[in-house]
Amino acid sequence: MRLEEFYNEYDSESACREKVRKLREAEGVRCKKCTHSSHYWKKDKQMWECKACGYRTSLRSGTVMEHSNLPFKYWF
């Protein structure tokens, strides 16, 4: 992918967040509290919620971005 194509595809913060979400879901999201692997996406909170215990997992949780306040677009 050329740099111009990259910037066109990931031109906004929401596009970057959506890509991270899809990558994390393909890898498999696991609950930190009960280790259950079945979650659903809470669009209003931008987090996954465990179907077993209700614990919420953010997009950044478990990644190098976990304790960062930088926008996703910066990380891309």
PyMOL Python script that loads the backbone (N, CA, C, O; Angstrom):
from pymol import cmd

cmd.read_pdbstr("""\
ATOM      1  N   MET A   1       0.844  -1.166   0.000  1.00  0.00           N
ATOM      2  CA  MET A   1       0.000   0.000   0.000  1.00  0.00           C
ATOM      3  C   MET A   1       0.902   1.246   0.000  1.00  0.00           C
ATOM      4  O   MET A   1       1.845   1.359   0.783  1.00  0.00           O
ATOM      5  N   ARG A   2       0.585   2.141  -0.878  1.00  0.00           N
ATOM      6  CA  ARG A   2       1.340   3.394  -0.935  1.00  0.00           C
ATOM      7  C   ARG A   2       0.887   4.310   0.198  1.00  0.00           C
ATOM      8  O   ARG A   2      -0.205   4.153   0.744  1.00  0.00           O
ATOM      9  N   LEU A   3       1.742   5.266   0.540  1.00  0.00           N
ATOM     10  CA  LEU A   3       1.453   6.180   1.635  1.00  0.00           C
ATOM     11  C   LEU A   3       0.177   6.985   1.382  1.00  0.00           C
ATOM     12  O   LEU A   3      -0.608   7.211   2.302  1.00  0.00           O
ATOM     13  N   GLU A   4      -0.026   7.411   0.154  1.00  0.00           N
ATOM     14  CA  GLU A   4      -1.228   8.168  -0.188  1.00  0.00           C
ATOM     15  C   GLU A   4      -2.489   7.326   0.033  1.00  0.00           C
ATOM     16  O   GLU A   4      -3.486   7.819   0.559  1.00  0.00           O
ATOM     17  N   GLU A   5      -2.437   6.053  -0.372  1.00  0.00           N
ATOM     18  CA  GLU A   5      -3.575   5.151  -0.167  1.00  0.00           C
ATOM     19  C   GLU A   5      -3.842   4.941   1.328  1.00  0.00           C
ATOM     20  O   GLU A   5      -4.989   4.895   1.773  1.00  0.00           O
ATOM     21  N   PHE A   6      -2.754   4.816   2.080  1.00  0.00           N
ATOM     22  CA  PHE A   6      -2.876   4.635   3.526  1.00  0.00           C
ATOM     23  C   PHE A   6      -3.593   5.823   4.165  1.00  0.00           C
ATOM     24  O   PHE A   6      -4.520   5.642   4.955  1.00  0.00           O
ATOM     25  N   TYR A   7      -3.165   7.028   3.824  1.00  0.00           N
ATOM     26  CA  TYR A   7      -3.793   8.231   4.383  1.00  0.00           C
ATOM     27  C   TYR A   7      -5.241   8.392   3.926  1.00  0.00           C
ATOM     28  O   TYR A   7      -6.063   8.930   4.668  1.00  0.00           O
ATOM     29  N   ASN A   8      -5.559   7.945   2.742  1.00  0.00           N
ATOM     30  CA  ASN A   8      -6.946   8.007   2.271  1.00  0.00           C
ATOM     31  C   ASN A   8      -7.834   7.002   3.007  1.00  0.00           C
ATOM     32  O   ASN A   8      -8.991   7.294   3.311  1.00  0.00           O
ATOM     33  N   GLU A   9      -7.286   5.816   3.290  1.00  0.00           N
ATOM     34  CA  GLU A   9      -8.067   4.784   3.966  1.00  0.00           C
ATOM     35  C   GLU A   9      -8.268   5.089   5.452  1.00  0.00           C
ATOM     36  O   GLU A   9      -9.337   4.830   6.004  1.00  0.00           O
ATOM     37  N   TYR A  10      -7.247   5.636   6.089  1.00  0.00           N
ATOM     38  CA  TYR A  10      -7.302   5.938   7.525  1.00  0.00           C
ATOM     39  C   TYR A  10      -7.246   7.446   7.737  1.00  0.00           C
ATOM     40  O   TYR A  10      -6.344   7.966   8.395  1.00  0.00           O
ATOM     41  N   ASP A  11      -8.221   8.128   7.170  1.00  0.00           N
ATOM     42  CA  ASP A  11      -8.230   9.589   7.188  1.00  0.00           C
ATOM     43  C   ASP A  11      -8.851  10.185   8.446  1.00  0.00           C
ATOM     44  O   ASP A  11      -8.755  11.392   8.664  1.00  0.00           O
ATOM     45  N   SER A  12      -9.486   9.362   9.277  1.00  0.00           N
ATOM     46  CA  SER A  12     -10.143   9.891  10.473  1.00  0.00           C
ATOM     47  C   SER A  12      -9.875   8.986  11.671  1.00  0.00           C
ATOM     48  O   SER A  12      -9.444   7.841  11.530  1.00  0.00           O
ATOM     49  N   GLU A  13     -10.139   9.528  12.835  1.00  0.00           N
ATOM     50  CA  GLU A  13      -9.985   8.776  14.076  1.00  0.00           C
ATOM     51  C   GLU A  13     -10.931   7.573  14.096  1.00  0.00           C
ATOM     52  O   GLU A  13     -10.551   6.496  14.556  1.00  0.00           O
ATOM     53  N   SER A  14     -12.139   7.744  13.610  1.00  0.00           N
ATOM     54  CA  SER A  14     -13.117   6.646  13.617  1.00  0.00           C
ATOM     55  C   SER A  14     -12.693   5.505  12.687  1.00  0.00           C
ATOM     56  O   SER A  14     -12.935   4.338  12.998  1.00  0.00           O
ATOM     57  N   ALA A  15     -12.068   5.822  11.560  1.00  0.00           N
ATOM     58  CA  ALA A  15     -11.587   4.777  10.650  1.00  0.00           C
ATOM     59  C   ALA A  15     -10.471   3.971  11.308  1.00  0.00           C
ATOM     60  O   ALA A  15     -10.405   2.752  11.149  1.00  0.00           O
ATOM     61  N   CYS A  16      -9.606   4.642  12.035  1.00  0.00           N
ATOM     62  CA  CYS A  16      -8.517   3.957  12.739  1.00  0.00           C
ATOM     63  C   CYS A  16      -9.069   3.084  13.867  1.00  0.00           C
ATOM     64  O   CYS A  16      -8.615   1.954  14.051  1.00  0.00           O
ATOM     65  N   ARG A  17     -10.036   3.595  14.618  1.00  0.00           N
ATOM     66  CA  ARG A  17     -10.655   2.823  15.691  1.00  0.00           C
ATOM     67  C   ARG A  17     -11.342   1.565  15.145  1.00  0.00           C
ATOM     68  O   ARG A  17     -11.243   0.487  15.732  1.00  0.00           O
ATOM     69  N   GLU A  18     -12.028   1.718  14.031  1.00  0.00           N
ATOM     70  CA  GLU A  18     -12.731   0.587  13.426  1.00  0.00           C
ATOM     71  C   GLU A  18     -11.740  -0.490  12.973  1.00  0.00           C
ATOM     72  O   GLU A  18     -12.013  -1.681  13.124  1.00  0.00           O
ATOM     73  N   LYS A  19     -10.616  -0.091  12.430  1.00  0.00           N
ATOM     74  CA  LYS A  19      -9.597  -1.052  11.988  1.00  0.00           C
ATOM     75  C   LYS A  19      -9.028  -1.810  13.188  1.00  0.00           C
ATOM     76  O   LYS A  19      -8.861  -3.028  13.132  1.00  0.00           O
ATOM     77  N   VAL A  20      -8.730  -1.085  14.279  1.00  0.00           N
ATOM     78  CA  VAL A  20      -8.217  -1.729  15.494  1.00  0.00           C
ATOM     79  C   VAL A  20      -9.252  -2.704  16.036  1.00  0.00           C
ATOM     80  O   VAL A  20      -8.901  -3.806  16.459  1.00  0.00           O
ATOM     81  N   ARG A  21     -10.522  -2.313  16.027  1.00  0.00           N
ATOM     82  CA  ARG A  21     -11.591  -3.191  16.514  1.00  0.00           C
ATOM     83  C   ARG A  21     -11.657  -4.482  15.702  1.00  0.00           C
ATOM     84  O   ARG A  21     -11.758  -5.570  16.268  1.00  0.00           O
ATOM     85  N   LYS A  22     -11.601  -4.360  14.392  1.00  0.00           N
ATOM     86  CA  LYS A  22     -11.660  -5.547  13.529  1.00  0.00           C
ATOM     87  C   LYS A  22     -10.457  -6.458  13.741  1.00  0.00           C
ATOM     88  O   LYS A  22     -10.600  -7.680  13.761  1.00  0.00           O
ATOM     89  N   LEU A  23      -9.274  -5.871  13.898  1.00  0.00           N
ATOM     90  CA  LEU A  23      -8.068  -6.668  14.142  1.00  0.00           C
ATOM     91  C   LEU A  23      -8.150  -7.392  15.482  1.00  0.00           C
ATOM     92  O   LEU A  23      -7.789  -8.565  15.581  1.00  0.00           O
ATOM     93  N   ARG A  24      -8.622  -6.694  16.509  1.00  0.00           N
ATOM     94  CA  ARG A  24      -8.747  -7.307  17.833  1.00  0.00           C
ATOM     95  C   ARG A  24      -9.783  -8.428  17.826  1.00  0.00           C
ATOM     96  O   ARG A  24      -9.578  -9.462  18.461  1.00  0.00           O
ATOM     97  N   GLU A  25     -10.889  -8.234  17.116  1.00  0.00           N
ATOM     98  CA  GLU A  25     -11.916  -9.270  17.050  1.00  0.00           C
ATOM     99  C   GLU A  25     -11.430 -10.493  16.290  1.00  0.00           C
ATOM    100  O   GLU A  25     -11.771 -11.622  16.642  1.00  0.00           O
ATOM    101  N   ALA A  26     -10.639 -10.274  15.253  1.00  0.00           N
ATOM    102  CA  ALA A  26     -10.088 -11.405  14.500  1.00  0.00           C
ATOM    103  C   ALA A  26      -9.120 -12.209  15.369  1.00  0.00           C
ATOM    104  O   ALA A  26      -9.039 -13.432  15.255  1.00  0.00           O
ATOM    105  N   GLU A  27      -8.397 -11.518  16.226  1.00  0.00           N
ATOM    106  CA  GLU A  27      -7.449 -12.160  17.132  1.00  0.00           C
ATOM    107  C   GLU A  27      -8.169 -12.861  18.280  1.00  0.00           C
ATOM    108  O   GLU A  27      -7.729 -13.905  18.762  1.00  0.00           O
ATOM    109  N   GLY A  28      -9.274 -12.276  18.707  1.00  0.00           N
ATOM    110  CA  GLY A  28     -10.053 -12.834  19.808  1.00  0.00           C
ATOM    111  C   GLY A  28      -9.897 -11.992  21.056  1.00  0.00           C
ATOM    112  O   GLY A  28      -8.783 -11.808  21.548  1.00  0.00           O
ATOM    113  N   VAL A  29     -10.989 -11.486  21.568  1.00  0.00           N
ATOM    114  CA  VAL A  29     -10.975 -10.668  22.775  1.00  0.00           C
ATOM    115  C   VAL A  29     -11.275 -11.586  23.954  1.00  0.00           C
ATOM    116  O   VAL A  29     -12.231 -12.360  23.921  1.00  0.00           O
ATOM    117  N   ARG A  30     -10.455 -11.493  24.990  1.00  0.00           N
ATOM    118  CA  ARG A  30     -10.634 -12.328  26.180  1.00  0.00           C
ATOM    119  C   ARG A  30     -10.799 -11.419  27.391  1.00  0.00           C
ATOM    120  O   ARG A  30     -10.064 -10.444  27.551  1.00  0.00           O
ATOM    121  N   CYS A  31     -11.760 -11.743  28.233  1.00  0.00           N
ATOM    122  CA  CYS A  31     -12.044 -10.964  29.430  1.00  0.00           C
ATOM    123  C   CYS A  31     -10.877 -11.063  30.419  1.00  0.00           C
ATOM    124  O   CYS A  31     -10.394 -12.158  30.704  1.00  0.00           O
ATOM    125  N   LYS A  32     -10.431  -9.925  30.936  1.00  0.00           N
ATOM    126  CA  LYS A  32      -9.344  -9.914  31.919  1.00  0.00           C
ATOM    127  C   LYS A  32      -9.799 -10.424  33.279  1.00  0.00           C
ATOM    128  O   LYS A  32      -8.989 -10.896  34.077  1.00  0.00           O
ATOM    129  N   LYS A  33     -11.088 -10.328  33.536  1.00  0.00           N
ATOM    130  CA  LYS A  33     -11.623 -10.704  34.848  1.00  0.00           C
ATOM    131  C   LYS A  33     -11.913 -12.205  34.946  1.00  0.00           C
ATOM    132  O   LYS A  33     -11.494 -12.857  35.903  1.00  0.00           O
ATOM    133  N   CYS A  34     -12.634 -12.754  33.950  1.00  0.00           N
ATOM    134  CA  CYS A  34     -13.045 -14.161  34.040  1.00  0.00           C
ATOM    135  C   CYS A  34     -12.481 -15.033  32.908  1.00  0.00           C
ATOM    136  O   CYS A  34     -12.755 -16.232  32.869  1.00  0.00           O
ATOM    137  N   THR A  35     -11.713 -14.460  32.005  1.00  0.00           N
ATOM    138  CA  THR A  35     -11.090 -15.118  30.835  1.00  0.00           C
ATOM    139  C   THR A  35     -12.090 -15.694  29.832  1.00  0.00           C
ATOM    140  O   THR A  35     -11.717 -16.508  28.988  1.00  0.00           O
ATOM    141  N   HIS A  36     -13.337 -15.286  29.916  1.00  0.00           N
ATOM    142  CA  HIS A  36     -14.359 -15.725  28.963  1.00  0.00           C
ATOM    143  C   HIS A  36     -14.057 -15.098  27.599  1.00  0.00           C
ATOM    144  O   HIS A  36     -13.550 -13.977  27.545  1.00  0.00           O
ATOM    145  N   SER A  37     -14.352 -15.779  26.516  1.00  0.00           N
ATOM    146  CA  SER A  37     -14.002 -15.269  25.185  1.00  0.00           C
ATOM    147  C   SER A  37     -15.201 -14.779  24.369  1.00  0.00           C
ATOM    148  O   SER A  37     -15.051 -14.431  23.198  1.00  0.00           O
ATOM    149  N   SER A  38     -16.370 -14.752  24.969  1.00  0.00           N
ATOM    150  CA  SER A  38     -17.556 -14.302  24.253  1.00  0.00           C
ATOM    151  C   SER A  38     -17.936 -12.891  24.715  1.00  0.00           C
ATOM    152  O   SER A  38     -18.245 -12.664  25.885  1.00  0.00           O
ATOM    153  N   HIS A  39     -17.903 -11.953  23.769  1.00  0.00           N
ATOM    154  CA  HIS A  39     -18.178 -10.550  24.066  1.00  0.00           C
ATOM    155  C   HIS A  39     -19.150  -9.973  23.051  1.00  0.00           C
ATOM    156  O   HIS A  39     -19.387 -10.565  21.998  1.00  0.00           O
ATOM    157  N   TYR A  40     -19.702  -8.828  23.370  1.00  0.00           N
ATOM    158  CA  TYR A  40     -20.440  -8.059  22.385  1.00  0.00           C
ATOM    159  C   TYR A  40     -19.945  -6.616  22.439  1.00  0.00           C
ATOM    160  O   TYR A  40     -19.466  -6.151  23.473  1.00  0.00           O
ATOM    161  N   TRP A  41     -20.066  -5.919  21.318  1.00  0.00           N
ATOM    162  CA  TRP A  41     -19.562  -4.560  21.171  1.00  0.00           C
ATOM    163  C   TRP A  41     -20.610  -3.561  21.643  1.00  0.00           C
ATOM    164  O   TRP A  41     -21.752  -3.581  21.184  1.00  0.00           O
ATOM    165  N   LYS A  42     -20.216  -2.692  22.559  1.00  0.00           N
ATOM    166  CA  LYS A  42     -21.082  -1.606  23.031  1.00  0.00           C
ATOM    167  C   LYS A  42     -20.705  -0.354  22.257  1.00  0.00           C
ATOM    168  O   LYS A  42     -19.731   0.325  22.583  1.00  0.00           O
ATOM    169  N   LYS A  43     -21.478  -0.063  21.243  1.00  0.00           N
ATOM    170  CA  LYS A  43     -21.164   1.041  20.342  1.00  0.00           C
ATOM    171  C   LYS A  43     -21.136   2.387  21.068  1.00  0.00           C
ATOM    172  O   LYS A  43     -20.292   3.234  20.776  1.00  0.00           O
ATOM    173  N   ASP A  44     -22.055   2.581  22.008  1.00  0.00           N
ATOM    174  CA  ASP A  44     -22.113   3.859  22.723  1.00  0.00           C
ATOM    175  C   ASP A  44     -20.890   4.093  23.613  1.00  0.00           C
ATOM    176  O   ASP A  44     -20.500   5.242  23.823  1.00  0.00           O
ATOM    177  N   LYS A  45     -20.284   3.033  24.135  1.00  0.00           N
ATOM    178  CA  LYS A  45     -19.109   3.140  25.003  1.00  0.00           C
ATOM    179  C   LYS A  45     -17.798   2.875  24.272  1.00  0.00           C
ATOM    180  O   LYS A  45     -16.721   3.130  24.811  1.00  0.00           O
ATOM    181  N   GLN A  46     -17.890   2.356  23.031  1.00  0.00           N
ATOM    182  CA  GLN A  46     -16.707   1.981  22.264  1.00  0.00           C
ATOM    183  C   GLN A  46     -15.869   0.949  23.024  1.00  0.00           C
ATOM    184  O   GLN A  46     -14.646   1.060  23.106  1.00  0.00           O
ATOM    185  N   MET A  47     -16.559  -0.065  23.581  1.00  0.00           N
ATOM    186  CA  MET A  47     -15.912  -1.127  24.349  1.00  0.00           C
ATOM    187  C   MET A  47     -16.622  -2.448  24.112  1.00  0.00           C
ATOM    188  O   MET A  47     -17.769  -2.482  23.666  1.00  0.00           O
ATOM    189  N   TRP A  48     -15.920  -3.541  24.419  1.00  0.00           N
ATOM    190  CA  TRP A  48     -16.547  -4.859  24.438  1.00  0.00           C
ATOM    191  C   TRP A  48     -17.032  -5.110  25.851  1.00  0.00           C
ATOM    192  O   TRP A  48     -16.436  -4.638  26.819  1.00  0.00           O
ATOM    193  N   GLU A  49     -18.116  -5.854  25.963  1.00  0.00           N
ATOM    194  CA  GLU A  49     -18.603  -6.259  27.271  1.00  0.00           C
ATOM    195  C   GLU A  49     -18.702  -7.776  27.295  1.00  0.00           C
ATOM    196  O   GLU A  49     -19.267  -8.389  26.390  1.00  0.00           O
ATOM    197  N   CYS A  50     -18.152  -8.365  28.332  1.00  0.00           N
ATOM    198  CA  CYS A  50     -18.159  -9.818  28.495  1.00  0.00           C
ATOM    199  C   CYS A  50     -19.586 -10.297  28.714  1.00  0.00           C
ATOM    200  O   CYS A  50     -20.326  -9.726  29.515  1.00  0.00           O
ATOM    201  N   LYS A  51     -19.965 -11.343  28.000  1.00  0.00           N
ATOM    202  CA  LYS A  51     -21.304 -11.902  28.147  1.00  0.00           C
ATOM    203  C   LYS A  51     -21.457 -12.666  29.455  1.00  0.00           C
ATOM    204  O   LYS A  51     -22.576 -12.840  29.938  1.00  0.00           O
ATOM    205  N   ALA A  52     -20.356 -13.123  30.034  1.00  0.00           N
ATOM    206  CA  ALA A  52     -20.421 -13.911  31.261  1.00  0.00           C
ATOM    207  C   ALA A  52     -20.491 -13.043  32.516  1.00  0.00           C
ATOM    208  O   ALA A  52     -21.340 -13.270  33.379  1.00  0.00           O
ATOM    209  N   CYS A  53     -19.597 -12.043  32.626  1.00  0.00           N
ATOM    210  CA  CYS A  53     -19.522 -11.278  33.876  1.00  0.00           C
ATOM    211  C   CYS A  53     -19.828  -9.792  33.719  1.00  0.00           C
ATOM    212  O   CYS A  53     -19.974  -9.090  34.720  1.00  0.00           O
ATOM    213  N   GLY A  54     -19.928  -9.298  32.490  1.00  0.00           N
ATOM    214  CA  GLY A  54     -20.251  -7.899  32.269  1.00  0.00           C
ATOM    215  C   GLY A  54     -19.068  -6.952  32.308  1.00  0.00           C
ATOM    216  O   GLY A  54     -19.242  -5.741  32.166  1.00  0.00           O
ATOM    217  N   TYR A  55     -17.859  -7.484  32.499  1.00  0.00           N
ATOM    218  CA  TYR A  55     -16.657  -6.650  32.545  1.00  0.00           C
ATOM    219  C   TYR A  55     -16.405  -6.041  31.172  1.00  0.00           C
ATOM    220  O   TYR A  55     -16.551  -6.719  30.155  1.00  0.00           O
ATOM    221  N   ARG A  56     -16.031  -4.775  31.139  1.00  0.00           N
ATOM    222  CA  ARG A  56     -15.801  -4.089  29.863  1.00  0.00           C
ATOM    223  C   ARG A  56     -14.322  -4.018  29.530  1.00  0.00           C
ATOM    224  O   ARG A  56     -13.478  -3.815  30.402  1.00  0.00           O
ATOM    225  N   THR A  57     -14.026  -4.189  28.243  1.00  0.00           N
ATOM    226  CA  THR A  57     -12.659  -4.146  27.735  1.00  0.00           C
ATOM    227  C   THR A  57     -12.577  -3.088  26.651  1.00  0.00           C
ATOM    228  O   THR A  57     -13.372  -3.089  25.711  1.00  0.00           O
ATOM    229  N   SER A  58     -11.616  -2.187  26.782  1.00  0.00           N
ATOM    230  CA  SER A  58     -11.471  -1.101  25.814  1.00  0.00           C
ATOM    231  C   SER A  58     -10.675  -1.558  24.594  1.00  0.00           C
ATOM    232  O   SER A  58     -10.084  -2.638  24.593  1.00  0.00           O
ATOM    233  N   LEU A  59     -10.668  -0.734  23.574  1.00  0.00           N
ATOM    234  CA  LEU A  59      -9.893  -1.027  22.367  1.00  0.00           C
ATOM    235  C   LEU A  59      -8.402  -1.087  22.666  1.00  0.00           C
ATOM    236  O   LEU A  59      -7.680  -1.879  22.062  1.00  0.00           O
ATOM    237  N   ARG A  60      -7.941  -0.264  23.586  1.00  0.00           N
ATOM    238  CA  ARG A  60      -6.515  -0.174  23.905  1.00  0.00           C
ATOM    239  C   ARG A  60      -6.042  -1.252  24.872  1.00  0.00           C
ATOM    240  O   ARG A  60      -4.847  -1.546  24.927  1.00  0.00           O
ATOM    241  N   SER A  61      -6.938  -1.835  25.620  1.00  0.00           N
ATOM    242  CA  SER A  61      -6.580  -2.801  26.648  1.00  0.00           C
ATOM    243  C   SER A  61      -5.804  -3.981  26.068  1.00  0.00           C
ATOM    244  O   SER A  61      -6.227  -4.600  25.092  1.00  0.00           O
ATOM    245  N   GLY A  62      -4.667  -4.280  26.683  1.00  0.00           N
ATOM    246  CA  GLY A  62      -3.850  -5.406  26.245  1.00  0.00           C
ATOM    247  C   GLY A  62      -2.977  -5.125  25.040  1.00  0.00           C
ATOM    248  O   GLY A  62      -2.415  -6.051  24.455  1.00  0.00           O
ATOM    249  N   THR A  63      -2.852  -3.855  24.656  1.00  0.00           N
ATOM    250  CA  THR A  63      -2.007  -3.479  23.521  1.00  0.00           C
ATOM    251  C   THR A  63      -0.928  -2.508  23.992  1.00  0.00           C
ATOM    252  O   THR A  63      -0.932  -2.099  25.153  1.00  0.00           O
ATOM    253  N   VAL A  64      -0.017  -2.139  23.115  1.00  0.00           N
ATOM    254  CA  VAL A  64       1.011  -1.148  23.453  1.00  0.00           C
ATOM    255  C   VAL A  64       0.400   0.223  23.689  1.00  0.00           C
ATOM    256  O   VAL A  64       1.047   1.100  24.261  1.00  0.00           O
ATOM    257  N   MET A  65      -0.824   0.415  23.260  1.00  0.00           N
ATOM    258  CA  MET A  65      -1.520   1.696  23.419  1.00  0.00           C
ATOM    259  C   MET A  65      -2.284   1.782  24.738  1.00  0.00           C
ATOM    260  O   MET A  65      -2.950   2.787  24.990  1.00  0.00           O
ATOM    261  N   GLU A  66      -2.207   0.762  25.579  1.00  0.00           N
ATOM    262  CA  GLU A  66      -3.072   0.644  26.754  1.00  0.00           C
ATOM    263  C   GLU A  66      -3.065   1.865  27.672  1.00  0.00           C
ATOM    264  O   GLU A  66      -4.137   2.310  28.083  1.00  0.00           O
ATOM    265  N   HIS A  67      -1.939   2.406  28.001  1.00  0.00           N
ATOM    266  CA  HIS A  67      -1.876   3.532  28.939  1.00  0.00           C
ATOM    267  C   HIS A  67      -1.601   4.855  28.242  1.00  0.00           C
ATOM    268  O   HIS A  67      -1.181   5.822  28.877  1.00  0.00           O
ATOM    269  N   SER A  68      -1.837   4.897  26.946  1.00  0.00           N
ATOM    270  CA  SER A  68      -1.578   6.094  26.160  1.00  0.00           C
ATOM    271  C   SER A  68      -2.841   6.934  26.005  1.00  0.00           C
ATOM    272  O   SER A  68      -3.948   6.406  25.909  1.00  0.00           O
ATOM    273  N   ASN A  69      -2.656   8.224  25.982  1.00  0.00           N
ATOM    274  CA  ASN A  69      -3.769   9.134  25.719  1.00  0.00           C
ATOM    275  C   ASN A  69      -3.706   9.688  24.300  1.00  0.00           C
ATOM    276  O   ASN A  69      -4.510  10.542  23.927  1.00  0.00           O
ATOM    277  N   LEU A  70      -2.756   9.206  23.516  1.00  0.00           N
ATOM    278  CA  LEU A  70      -2.625   9.660  22.137  1.00  0.00           C
ATOM    279  C   LEU A  70      -3.757   9.098  21.290  1.00  0.00           C
ATOM    280  O   LEU A  70      -4.225   7.988  21.545  1.00  0.00           O
ATOM    281  N   PRO A  71      -4.197   9.835  20.303  1.00  0.00           N
ATOM    282  CA  PRO A  71      -5.270   9.332  19.427  1.00  0.00           C
ATOM    283  C   PRO A  71      -4.805   8.133  18.592  1.00  0.00           C
ATOM    284  O   PRO A  71      -3.612   7.959  18.345  1.00  0.00           O
ATOM    285  N   PHE A  72      -5.761   7.322  18.168  1.00  0.00           N
ATOM    286  CA  PHE A  72      -5.452   6.148  17.346  1.00  0.00           C
ATOM    287  C   PHE A  72      -4.786   6.563  16.034  1.00  0.00           C
ATOM    288  O   PHE A  72      -3.908   5.864  15.527  1.00  0.00           O
ATOM    289  N   LYS A  73      -5.204   7.683  15.502  1.00  0.00           N
ATOM    290  CA  LYS A  73      -4.647   8.158  14.231  1.00  0.00           C
ATOM    291  C   LYS A  73      -3.141   8.393  14.367  1.00  0.00           C
ATOM    292  O   LYS A  73      -2.387   8.140  13.427  1.00  0.00           O
ATOM    293  N   TYR A  74      -2.709   8.866  15.507  1.00  0.00           N
ATOM    294  CA  TYR A  74      -1.268   9.075  15.756  1.00  0.00           C
ATOM    295  C   TYR A  74      -0.541   7.736  15.735  1.00  0.00           C
ATOM    296  O   TYR A  74       0.533   7.627  15.142  1.00  0.00           O
ATOM    297  N   TRP A  75      -1.108   6.718  16.372  1.00  0.00           N
ATOM    298  CA  TRP A  75      -0.484   5.401  16.415  1.00  0.00           C
ATOM    299  C   TRP A  75      -0.389   4.800  15.015  1.00  0.00           C
ATOM    300  O   TRP A  75       0.566   4.080  14.719  1.00  0.00           O
ATOM    301  N   PHE A  76      -1.357   5.081  14.156  1.00  0.00           N
ATOM    302  CA  PHE A  76      -1.309   4.554  12.802  1.00  0.00           C
ATOM    303  C   PHE A  76      -0.207   5.227  12.028  1.00  0.00           C
ATOM    304  O   PHE A  76      -0.001   4.920  10.854  1.00  0.00           O
TER     305      PHE A  76
END
""", "prot")
cmd.dss("prot")
cmd.show_as("cartoon", "prot")
cmd.util.cbc("prot")
cmd.orient("prot")
